[in-house]
Amino acid sequence: MHVISLFNSKGGVGKTATAVNLAYLAASSGRRVLIWDLDPQGATSFYFRVKPKVKGGAKKIAKGKSDLDDLIKDTGIENLDLIPADLSYREFDIRLSGEKSTALKKMVAPLEHDYDLVFFDCAPSMSALSERVLRATDLLMVPVIPTTLSLRALDQLERLIDDVKTGDLTVRWFYSMVDRRKKMHRELVLGAKGAARTGSSKPLTSSIPYSSLVERMGVERRPVVDFAPRSAPALAFRDLWDEVVPLVSR
């Protein structure tokens, strides 16, 4: 079982859209997939039309009063399950701060016989939960908008990873919400400035374009690779998934 986390301390960079579309593609390929929605806003849960079985799930997990098995729900998509979020996740990092840094890793370990991939859709923050996510993750995927501030957030994340000493963690970043009408976006995506980066993470070659179709996921409540499979963003997500497959097949 491999754990893939979509993480960035900045909000609105495409974490959830990427998690939802990659998980759908993984399930469509025959892999058994679970998404854990760790964001109290619950966007992933909304996209898949899934509500929590029990409200306050994060509190029960942190107190050891609930196994993850009790919280898993079927999305209605073959091979794809979900642990939905609720507002109790806004306190999850506080409740985990008193636990060992490997707490999240131990929580998902019993699922290794049931799933091939687990996706964490993370909230935009750097917190006690962030450190536990890093220690539980095999592949950290970081969507980055082609802007100076977004790249600065990537630098900060790299420093956090160095501080946490995550061992075998693989970190890959990619450009997201790319608007080729903007000069800076074009320059960075083409590598005029992005190639000069010296951080420990490595870039993926795929990039996800800015598109109203991705925003329409909130209306359709389905992945864009499902309702618009031949669109530019859907093809971009497929290219991104093709790059991910070798990283989680070892």
C-alpha positions as CSV (number, residue, x, y, z in Angstrom):
1,M,0.0,0.0,0.0
2,H,1.3,3.5,-0.9
3,V,0.1,6.7,0.6
4,I,-0.1,9.7,-1.7
5,S,-0.6,13.2,-0.1
6,L,-1.8,16.3,-1.9
7,F,-0.3,19.1,0.2
8,N,0.5,22.8,0.1
9,S,0.3,25.4,2.9
10,K,-1.5,27.7,0.4
11,G,-5.1,27.3,-0.3
12,G,-6.7,27.4,-3.7
13,V,-3.9,25.7,-5.6
14,G,-5.8,22.6,-6.9
15,K,-5.0,20.0,-4.2
16,T,-8.6,18.6,-4.0
17,A,-9.2,18.6,-7.7
18,T,-5.9,16.7,-8.2
19,A,-6.7,14.2,-5.4
20,V,-10.2,13.5,-6.8
21,N,-9.1,13.1,-10.4
22,L,-6.0,11.0,-9.6
23,A,-8.0,8.8,-7.3
24,Y,-10.6,8.2,-9.9
25,L,-8.0,7.4,-12.5
26,A,-6.3,5.0,-10.1
27,A,-9.6,3.2,-9.3
28,S,-10.4,3.0,-13.0
29,S,-7.1,1.2,-13.5
30,G,-8.2,-1.5,-11.2
31,R,-6.4,-0.4,-8.0
32,R,-8.2,-0.4,-4.7
33,V,-8.3,3.2,-3.6
34,L,-9.2,5.1,-0.5
35,I,-9.3,8.9,-0.1
36,W,-9.1,10.4,3.3
37,D,-10.5,13.9,3.3
38,L,-8.5,15.7,6.0
39,D,-9.8,19.2,5.2
40,P,-12.6,20.4,7.5
41,Q,-14.2,22.2,4.4
42,G,-14.9,18.7,3.1
43,A,-14.6,19.5,-0.6
44,T,-13.6,16.0,-1.6
45,S,-16.6,14.6,0.4
46,F,-18.8,17.1,-1.4
47,Y,-17.5,16.1,-4.9
48,F,-18.3,12.5,-4.2
49,R,-21.7,13.2,-2.6
50,V,-20.6,11.5,0.6
51,K,-21.6,12.5,4.1
52,P,-19.9,11.2,7.3
53,K,-21.4,8.2,8.9
54,V,-20.9,9.7,12.3
55,K,-20.3,13.5,12.9
56,G,-17.3,14.3,15.0
57,G,-15.2,11.6,13.3
58,A,-11.9,13.3,13.9
59,K,-12.5,13.6,17.6
60,K,-13.3,9.9,17.8
61,I,-10.2,8.9,15.8
62,A,-7.9,11.1,17.9
63,K,-9.3,9.7,21.1
64,G,-8.9,6.1,19.9
65,K,-12.7,5.6,20.1
66,S,-13.2,4.8,16.4
67,D,-11.3,2.7,13.9
68,L,-10.9,4.0,10.4
69,D,-13.0,1.0,9.2
70,D,-16.0,2.5,11.0
71,L,-15.7,5.7,9.0
72,I,-15.1,4.5,5.4
73,K,-17.9,5.0,3.0
74,D,-18.5,3.8,-0.6
75,T,-18.4,6.5,-3.2
76,G,-20.5,4.6,-5.7
77,I,-17.4,4.3,-8.0
78,E,-15.9,0.9,-8.3
79,N,-12.7,0.4,-6.3
80,L,-13.0,3.9,-4.7
81,D,-13.8,4.5,-1.0
82,L,-13.7,7.7,1.1
83,I,-13.3,8.8,4.7
84,P,-15.4,12.0,4.6
85,A,-14.5,15.1,6.6
86,D,-16.7,17.1,8.9
87,L,-16.2,20.3,10.9
88,S,-14.5,18.3,13.7
89,Y,-11.4,18.1,11.4
90,R,-10.7,21.8,12.2
91,E,-9.4,20.5,15.6
92,F,-7.7,17.4,14.4
93,D,-4.2,18.9,14.4
94,I,-4.7,20.1,18.0
95,R,-5.9,16.7,19.1
96,L,-3.0,14.9,17.4
97,S,-0.4,17.3,18.8
98,G,-0.2,15.3,21.9
99,E,0.2,12.0,20.0
100,K,3.4,10.6,18.6
101,S,4.6,11.9,15.2
102,T,3.8,8.5,13.7
103,A,0.2,8.5,14.9
104,L,-1.3,8.9,11.4
105,K,0.9,6.3,9.9
106,K,-0.2,3.8,12.6
107,M,-3.9,4.7,11.9
108,V,-3.7,3.7,8.2
109,A,-1.4,0.7,8.6
110,P,-4.2,-1.8,9.2
111,L,-5.7,-0.9,5.8
112,E,-2.7,-2.2,3.9
113,H,-4.6,-5.5,3.0
114,D,-7.7,-3.7,1.8
115,Y,-6.2,-0.9,-0.4
116,D,-3.4,-0.4,-2.9
117,L,-3.4,3.4,-2.6
118,V,-4.5,5.8,0.0
119,F,-4.8,9.5,-0.9
120,F,-4.7,12.2,1.8
121,D,-6.4,15.4,0.7
122,C,-4.8,17.8,3.1
123,A,-5.9,21.1,4.5
124,P,-3.8,24.2,3.6
125,S,-1.8,24.7,6.7
126,M,1.5,23.8,8.5
127,S,0.6,22.3,11.8
128,A,1.0,19.2,14.0
129,L,-1.1,17.3,11.5
130,S,1.2,18.4,8.7
131,E,4.2,16.6,10.4
132,R,2.2,13.5,10.9
133,V,1.0,13.6,7.3
134,L,4.6,13.8,6.1
135,R,5.6,10.8,8.3
136,A,2.7,8.7,7.0
137,T,3.3,9.5,3.3
138,D,5.2,7.7,0.6
139,L,4.7,10.2,-2.2
140,L,4.0,13.9,-1.4
141,M,2.5,15.8,-4.4
142,V,2.6,19.6,-4.3
143,P,0.5,21.6,-6.7
144,V,2.1,25.0,-7.3
145,I,0.6,27.9,-9.1
146,P,3.2,29.6,-11.4
147,T,3.7,32.7,-9.1
148,T,6.5,33.9,-6.8
149,L,4.4,33.4,-3.6
150,S,3.4,29.9,-4.6
151,L,7.1,29.0,-5.2
152,R,8.0,30.6,-1.9
153,A,5.4,28.3,-0.2
154,L,7.2,25.3,-1.8
155,D,10.5,26.5,-0.4
156,Q,8.9,26.7,3.1
157,L,7.5,23.2,2.7
158,E,11.0,21.9,1.7
159,R,12.4,23.4,4.9
160,L,9.6,21.7,6.9
161,I,10.4,18.3,5.3
162,D,14.1,18.8,6.2
163,D,13.2,19.6,9.8
164,V,10.8,16.6,10.1
165,K,13.5,14.2,8.7
166,T,11.0,12.1,6.8
167,G,13.4,9.5,5.5
168,D,12.2,7.8,2.3
169,L,9.6,10.4,1.5
170,T,9.4,11.1,-2.3
171,V,8.4,14.7,-3.1
172,R,7.2,15.8,-6.5
173,W,5.7,19.2,-7.4
174,F,3.9,20.3,-10.5
175,Y,2.4,23.5,-11.9
176,S,-1.4,23.8,-11.4
177,M,-4.0,26.3,-12.6
178,V,-1.7,27.4,-15.4
179,D,-3.0,30.3,-17.4
180,R,-0.9,30.6,-20.5
181,R,-2.3,34.1,-21.1
182,K,0.0,35.3,-18.3
183,K,3.6,35.9,-19.1
184,M,4.9,34.7,-15.7
185,H,2.9,31.5,-16.0
186,R,4.4,30.8,-19.5
187,E,7.9,31.6,-18.4
188,L,7.8,29.4,-15.3
189,V,6.1,26.4,-17.0
190,L,8.6,26.6,-19.8
191,G,11.4,26.4,-17.3
192,A,13.0,29.8,-17.8
193,K,13.0,30.3,-14.0
194,G,11.7,27.0,-12.6
195,A,14.8,25.2,-13.8
196,A,16.9,27.2,-11.5
197,R,15.3,25.8,-8.3
198,T,17.8,24.0,-6.0
199,G,15.3,22.5,-3.4
200,S,15.2,18.8,-2.5
201,S,11.8,18.2,-4.3
202,K,11.7,17.4,-8.0
203,P,9.3,18.7,-10.6
204,L,6.9,16.6,-12.7
205,T,6.7,17.5,-16.3
206,S,2.9,17.6,-16.4
207,S,1.0,20.7,-15.6
208,I,-2.7,21.3,-15.0
209,P,-4.3,24.2,-17.0
210,Y,-6.7,26.7,-15.5
211,S,-10.1,25.8,-16.7
212,S,-13.7,26.5,-15.9
213,L,-14.3,22.8,-16.4
214,V,-12.3,22.1,-13.2
215,E,-14.5,24.6,-11.4
216,R,-17.6,22.9,-12.8
217,M,-16.7,19.8,-10.8
218,G,-18.6,21.5,-8.0
219,V,-21.7,21.5,-10.1
220,E,-21.4,18.0,-11.6
221,R,-20.0,16.6,-8.4
222,R,-17.8,14.3,-10.4
223,P,-14.2,14.3,-11.5
224,V,-13.5,16.2,-14.7
225,V,-11.9,13.0,-16.1
226,D,-15.3,11.5,-15.8
227,F,-17.7,14.1,-17.1
228,A,-15.3,15.7,-19.7
229,P,-12.8,13.0,-20.4
230,R,-11.4,14.5,-23.6
231,S,-11.0,18.1,-22.3
232,A,-7.7,19.7,-21.8
233,P,-7.7,19.4,-18.0
234,A,-8.8,15.8,-18.1
235,L,-5.9,14.9,-20.5
236,A,-3.5,16.8,-18.2
237,F,-4.7,14.9,-15.2
238,R,-4.1,11.6,-17.2
239,D,-0.6,12.8,-18.1
240,L,0.0,13.5,-14.4
241,W,-1.3,10.1,-13.4
242,D,1.0,8.5,-15.9
243,E,3.9,10.1,-14.2
244,V,2.7,9.0,-10.8
245,V,2.3,5.3,-11.7
246,P,6.0,4.4,-11.7
247,L,6.4,6.2,-8.3
248,V,3.8,4.0,-6.6
249,S,4.5,0.7,-8.4
250,R,7.7,-0.2,-6.6
